[in-house]
Every structure is written in C-alpha cells, then in structure tokens.
Amino acid sequence: MNERHDIRADLEPGAPEDIVRLAEHLLDARPLPSPGFRGALRRRLEARSHRVQPPALIRARIARFATAGTLLLLIGTVSAAGAGPLG
C-alpha cells in the first residue's frame, strides 16, 4: 500500500536535499489505516455504489442543484453590477 517511489519526481527541479529528506521522512512516517477499517470502508463503499436511486429522486436532486446554481449566478451578477448583498 505504501509503495516506494522517487520523491524527486514530485518536487520542483533543483529542490534542496533537506526538502527531499523531509518529504521521504513524511512518506515513511505516514500511518496506514488498520486492515479492519479498510475492509469495512470497502464493504460500505461497494454497497453504496450498487444502490439504485429512483428517477424521481434524481430529478429532484438535479432541480435543487440547478436552482442553487442559478441563484448563485444571479447573486454574482447583481453583486458585479454594484448592488446586492456583496456589492
């Protein structure tokens, strides 16, 4: 799970050696979740991904997100014009 790779590829070119050693230390010291926790999390996520939601619920969720997005765009437009709650 904690596969070793060259940390230098993730850092900027010419990074100081102290930074490289610190990054390697942080990678080595990072704790891993227990196998029991990982197994329970996997089972919970797999069960959740197989659940099918009714189309009415999906449509209601889409409508809520569209309404919220439209409202935020309207508030942003009014605020950019110099009025409204953020103007």
C-alpha positions as a Python dict, from the first residue, in 0.01 Angstrom:
ca = {
    (1, 'M'): (0, 0, 0),
    (2, 'N'): (284, 239, 80),
    (3, 'E'): (477, 177, -240),
    (4, 'R'): (819, 336, -261),
    (5, 'H'): (888, 576, -547),
    (6, 'D'): (1135, 853, -622),
    (7, 'I'): (1008, 1162, -443),
    (8, 'R'): (1220, 1389, -661),
    (9, 'A'): (973, 1346, -948),
    (10, 'D'): (705, 1510, -730),
    (11, 'L'): (920, 1808, -629),
    (12, 'E'): (1042, 2107, -824),
    (13, 'P'): (1368, 2058, -1014),
    (14, 'G'): (1665, 2156, -803),
    (15, 'A'): (1489, 2113, -469),
    (16, 'P'): (1731, 2124, -175),
    (17, 'E'): (1838, 1788, -31),
    (18, 'D'): (1683, 1883, 306),
    (19, 'I'): (1342, 1911, 143),
    (20, 'V'): (1388, 1574, -28),
    (21, 'R'): (1482, 1408, 302),
    (22, 'L'): (1187, 1572, 478),
    (23, 'A'): (946, 1453, 209),
    (24, 'E'): (1084, 1099, 229),
    (25, 'H'): (1053, 1105, 609),
    (26, 'L'): (692, 1222, 591),
    (27, 'L'): (608, 947, 342),
    (28, 'D'): (771, 683, 560),
    (29, 'A'): (608, 810, 882),
    (30, 'R'): (256, 834, 738),
    (31, 'P'): (29, 594, 928),
    (32, 'L'): (-186, 344, 741),
    (33, 'P'): (-542, 265, 846),
    (34, 'S'): (-589, -74, 1007),
    (35, 'P'): (-692, -364, 782),
    (36, 'G'): (-1023, -390, 967),
    (37, 'F'): (-1107, -27, 894),
    (38, 'R'): (-1005, -59, 529),
    (39, 'G'): (-1219, -372, 488),
    (40, 'A'): (-1524, -210, 649),
    (41, 'L'): (-1479, 102, 437),
    (42, 'R'): (-1452, -105, 119),
    (43, 'R'): (-1768, -302, 201),
    (44, 'R'): (-1960, 17, 282),
    (45, 'L'): (-1849, 189, -41),
    (46, 'E'): (-1927, -116, -255),
    (47, 'A'): (-2274, -150, -101),
    (48, 'R'): (-2339, 218, -160),
    (49, 'S'): (-2227, 205, -525),
    (50, 'H'): (-2475, -72, -608),
    (51, 'R'): (-2774, 115, -471),
    (52, 'V'): (-3010, 238, -743),
    (53, 'Q'): (-3195, 560, -675),
    (54, 'P'): (-3542, 618, -818),
    (55, 'P'): (-3559, 858, -1114),
    (56, 'A'): (-3787, 1097, -922),
    (57, 'L'): (-3518, 1141, -655),
    (58, 'I'): (-3252, 1201, -917),
    (59, 'R'): (-3471, 1461, -1094),
    (60, 'A'): (-3540, 1638, -763),
    (61, 'R'): (-3168, 1649, -685),
    (62, 'I'): (-3090, 1790, -1032),
    (63, 'A'): (-3360, 2055, -987),
    (64, 'R'): (-3219, 2158, -647),
    (65, 'F'): (-2864, 2189, -784),
    (66, 'A'): (-2984, 2384, -1088),
    (67, 'T'): (-3187, 2620, -870),
    (68, 'A'): (-2895, 2677, -633),
    (69, 'G'): (-2656, 2736, -924),
    (70, 'T'): (-2893, 2981, -1091),
    (71, 'L'): (-2940, 3167, -762),
    (72, 'L'): (-2564, 3192, -710),
    (73, 'L'): (-2514, 3320, -1065),
    (74, 'L'): (-2787, 3579, -1011),
    (75, 'I'): (-2630, 3696, -683),
    (76, 'G'): (-2288, 3717, -852),
    (77, 'T'): (-2430, 3916, -1144),
    (78, 'V'): (-2611, 4161, -917),
    (79, 'S'): (-2302, 4198, -698),
    (80, 'A'): (-2078, 4262, -1001),
    (81, 'A'): (-2319, 4539, -1102),
    (82, 'G'): (-2253, 4707, -766),
    (83, 'A'): (-2573, 4619, -582),
    (84, 'G'): (-2698, 4328, -378),
    (85, 'P'): (-2557, 4155, -73),
    (86, 'L'): (-2195, 4157, -188),
    (87, 'G'): (-2197, 4488, -373),
}
